[in-house]
Amino acid sequence: MNLKRKTGPQAQAELLDAESIIKDARRELAAPMRRLFGKRLLTLGSLSLLSGCELKDGNSVNTMLQKISFFNDDVQGWLFDPKKLAPTYAESMITRPFPFNAFYDIDQVPDVDPDSYRLKVSGLVSGKRIWTLPELHALPQTSQVTRHICIEGWSAIGKWGGTTFSSFLKMAGADLSAKYVSFQCADEYSTSIDMPTALHAQTLLTFTYDGALLPPKYGFPMKLRMPTKLGYKNPKHIIEITVTNTYPGGYWENQGYNWFGGA
């Protein structure tokens, strides 16, 4: 495949310093603990086949894993089109029940009090930094029926409702030229995304599922829904959103998952 760098002022603006983002991700993924997941994922035999080399020690394994991870992020970053929409589906195709998935069991889902809940918006923002749940629910709303794709190999179709994340970022006075948006969650999960994905038309800050208030098992009080990303990039129970130019990493990303995580 011949991957060519986009040219022209508009294309350069859409990339939002992609080379700098990739450089940050590479630096963070260089830590040995962040390559641990990759070690478990691939055998020495498969790595030898991919590399054409004989891998005899931990350093050579880590080096090859790092190269594969970098390659994945590079290709995903260059192929991502901020204007291309993910497929949508008829409501008759919704997966019922929609699967529960987290890094903990369902009986450990956090119990968030809607009355005391406050969403904090921090970092490179010049507007409103604290949002109550009624204020969030009063925002203009839309919905989409899209496919959730899990890195574990399964997928499911669901209907998500909420406000477009790009609109929310604008209302919060976010610096839309920043490189990253990161998320902290009530279940101690964290992740981060690139700004082009944050501004994608199908990236929603969701408050409902299948026409009803978002249940706790699916992310109450809110979930970021991105059909252009794999499931682990879609945070639930969000309590803080940070706009930044400093690479934020994330729960799984810091253990070796690809940072870009595009589907």
C-alpha positions in Angstrom: 0.0 0.0 0.0 1.3 3.4 -1.0 0.6 5.8 1.9 1.1 9.4 0.8 1.3 12.4 3.2 -1.5 14.9 2.6 -0.5 18.3 1.4 -1.9 21.8 1.3 -3.0 24.2 4.1 -6.4 22.5 4.7 -4.9 19.0 4.9 -2.2 20.2 7.2 -4.8 21.8 9.5 -6.8 18.6 9.6 -3.7 16.6 10.7 -3.2 18.9 13.6 0.5 18.2 14.0 0.1 14.4 13.5 3.9 13.9 13.5 4.2 15.5 17.0 1.3 13.3 18.3 3.0 10.2 17.1 6.3 11.3 18.5 4.6 11.7 22.0 3.0 8.3 21.8 6.3 6.6 20.8 8.1 8.2 23.7 5.5 6.9 26.2 5.2 3.4 24.7 9.0 3.0 25.1 8.7 2.2 28.8 9.0 -1.6 29.5 5.8 -1.8 31.5 3.8 -0.3 28.6 5.0 -3.1 26.3 3.9 -5.8 28.8 0.6 -6.4 27.0 2.3 -6.9 23.7 4.6 -9.6 25.2 1.5 -11.6 26.2 -0.1 -11.1 22.8 2.6 -12.4 20.4 4.8 -15.4 20.7 8.6 -15.4 19.8 7.8 -17.6 16.8 5.3 -15.1 15.3 7.7 -12.2 16.0 10.5 -14.1 14.3 8.2 -14.7 11.3 7.2 -11.0 11.1 10.7 -9.7 11.4 12.7 -12.3 9.5 15.1 -12.4 12.4 16.0 -14.7 15.2 14.8 -13.2 18.5 16.9 -14.5 21.4 16.4 -12.1 24.3 14.0 -9.8 26.0 15.5 -6.6 24.4 15.1 -7.9 20.9 11.5 -8.9 21.6 10.7 -5.5 23.1 12.3 -3.7 20.2 10.2 -5.7 17.6 7.0 -5.2 19.6 7.7 -1.5 19.8 8.2 -1.3 16.0 4.9 -3.1 15.4 3.0 -0.8 17.7 4.6 2.3 16.1 3.7 1.0 12.7 0.1 0.4 13.7 -0.3 3.9 15.1 1.4 5.5 12.1 -0.9 3.7 9.6 -4.0 4.4 11.6 -3.1 8.0 12.0 -2.4 8.6 8.3 -5.5 6.7 7.1 -7.9 8.4 9.5 -10.3 10.8 7.6 -12.0 13.3 9.9 -14.8 13.7 7.3 -15.5 10.0 6.7 -18.5 8.6 8.6 -18.7 5.1 10.2 -21.7 2.9 9.0 -25.0 3.4 10.7 -27.8 0.8 11.1 -31.5 0.4 11.4 -32.9 0.2 15.0 -34.1 -3.4 14.1 -30.5 -4.4 14.1 -29.7 -3.3 17.6 -28.0 -6.0 19.7 -30.3 -6.8 22.7 -29.1 -7.1 25.3 -26.1 -5.0 24.5 -23.0 -6.7 26.2 -21.5 -5.3 29.4 -17.8 -4.9 29.1 -15.2 -3.4 31.5 -12.0 -4.2 33.3 -14.0 -5.3 36.3 -17.2 -7.4 37.0 -20.7 -5.9 36.6 -21.2 -5.8 40.4 -18.3 -3.3 40.6 -19.9 -0.7 38.3 -19.6 2.7 40.1 -22.7 4.3 41.7 -22.6 7.9 40.7 -25.0 10.3 42.5 -26.7 12.4 39.8 -27.5 15.2 42.3 -23.9 15.8 43.4 -22.3 14.9 40.0 -20.1 17.6 38.5 -18.2 17.3 35.2 -14.9 19.2 35.3 -13.4 20.5 32.1 -9.8 21.5 32.5 -6.6 22.3 30.6 -6.7 24.5 27.5 -10.2 25.9 27.8 -11.4 29.5 28.3 -15.1 28.9 29.1 -17.3 27.0 31.5 -15.3 24.5 33.5 -17.9 22.9 35.8 -21.1 21.3 34.4 -24.0 19.8 36.3 -26.0 16.9 34.9 -29.2 19.0 34.2 -27.0 21.5 32.3 -25.5 18.7 30.2 -29.0 17.1 29.5 -30.2 20.5 28.4 -27.7 20.6 25.5 -28.9 20.0 21.9 -29.2 16.2 21.4 -28.9 13.7 18.6 -28.6 10.0 18.3 -26.9 7.3 16.2 -27.1 3.5 15.8 -23.6 2.3 15.3 -21.4 -0.7 15.9 -19.2 -1.0 18.9 -16.1 -3.1 18.0 -14.2 -4.7 20.9 -10.5 -5.5 20.7 -11.4 -8.9 22.2 -13.0 -9.9 18.9 -16.7 -9.3 19.3 -19.0 -6.4 18.2 -22.5 -5.2 18.9 -24.8 -2.6 17.5 -26.3 0.0 19.9 -28.3 3.3 19.9 -26.6 6.2 21.7 -28.0 9.6 22.3 -26.3 12.8 23.4 -24.6 16.0 22.2 -21.9 16.1 19.5 -18.6 16.4 21.3 -17.4 19.0 18.9 -20.3 21.3 19.9 -19.6 20.7 23.6 -15.9 21.5 23.2 -16.8 24.8 21.5 -19.3 25.7 24.2 -16.6 25.0 26.8 -14.2 27.3 25.0 -11.7 24.5 24.3 -8.6 25.2 22.2 -9.5 23.2 19.1 -5.9 23.4 17.8 -4.7 21.4 20.8 -3.4 17.9 20.2 -5.2 15.8 22.8 -8.4 15.4 24.8 -8.1 13.1 27.8 -10.8 11.6 30.1 -10.8 10.6 33.8 -13.7 8.4 34.9 -15.5 7.5 38.1 -14.3 3.8 37.8 -10.7 5.0 37.8 -10.5 4.4 34.0 -8.7 6.8 31.8 -8.0 7.3 28.1 -7.2 10.0 25.6 -7.9 10.8 21.9 -6.6 13.0 19.2 -8.4 16.3 18.5 -9.5 15.3 14.9 -11.4 12.3 16.4 -12.8 14.6 19.1 -14.2 16.9 16.4 -15.5 14.0 14.2 -19.2 14.4 13.4 -20.1 11.0 15.0 -18.2 11.5 18.3 -20.9 12.0 20.9 -21.0 12.8 24.6 -23.9 10.4 25.3 -26.5 10.5 28.1 -29.0 7.9 26.8 -28.9 4.3 25.5 -31.7 2.9 23.3 -34.0 5.9 24.0 -33.7 5.7 27.8 -31.4 7.3 30.4 -27.9 5.7 30.2 -27.9 2.8 32.7 -24.9 2.5 35.1 -23.6 -0.7 33.3 -23.3 1.3 30.1 -21.6 4.4 31.6 -24.0 6.6 33.6 -23.9 9.6 33.8 -22.1 9.8 30.4 -20.1 7.9 27.9 -18.0 9.1 25.0 -19.2 7.2 22.0 -16.8 7.0 19.0 -17.7 4.6 16.2 -14.4 5.4 14.6 -12.5 3.9 17.6 -12.2 0.5 19.2 -14.2 -0.1 22.4 -11.4 0.6 24.9 -11.1 4.2 23.6 -14.8 4.9 24.5 -14.7 6.0 28.2 -17.7 5.6 30.6 -18.6 7.3 33.8 -16.7 10.5 32.7 -15.9 12.9 35.5 -13.2 15.1 34.0 -12.3 16.1 30.4 -8.9 17.8 29.8 -7.7 19.5 26.7 -3.9 19.4 26.4 -0.8 19.4 24.3 0.9 17.0 26.6 0.6 13.3 25.8 -1.9 11.8 28.4 -1.8 8.1 27.7 -4.5 6.0 29.3 -5.3 2.9 31.4 -4.8 0.3 28.6 -2.5 2.5 26.5 0.0 2.6 29.3 0.0 -1.2 29.3 0.9 -1.6 25.6 -2.4 -1.1 23.7 -2.1 1.0 20.6 -2.8 4.6 21.4 -4.6 5.6 18.2 -7.0 2.6 18.5 -8.9 3.3 15.3 -11.5 0.8 14.1 
